[in-house]
Amino acid sequence: MEMEKIARYAFIAFVIIAIVMGLAMGYLAYNNDPNYDSIDGWVTLVLLILGIIIGLTNITVKEVQPFLIAAIALIVVSSANVWIPLNNVHGLLYHWVVSILHYITAFAAPAAVIIAVKSVLQIAKD
């Protein structure tokens, strides 16, 4: 199998992991689980490491600009307070959305930093 296909499948798998962990951790947050903070730290660390792997291996030159724009959009959306009204519908919905966005951002942000630095170095080299 080509390295590009492996990298693409890895990226998809990592996003699915972020979504599944967001659902699980959102449920724990909703139920005020006493272990939430500890587990949240470990999940965030794992996703940061996965993001570093993607940033170092997966993004091609033609994908740099769309990826960085998407990463910026994710960071802005995850930090927006537009999700608070979901608490009025059901608290679990709010915790799920916030947790999923948090973990996808934890995965995408280190990849974006690495890709941005690589782009700046490429510009400086040229």
Secondary structure, DSSP 8 states (H G I E B T S, - for coil): --HHHHHHHHHHHHHHHHHHHHHHHHHHHHTT-TTHHHHHHHHHHHHHHHHHHHHHHT--GGGHHHHHHHHHHHHHHHH-STTTTHHHH-HHHHHHHHHHHHHHHHHHHHHHHHHHHHHHHHHHH-
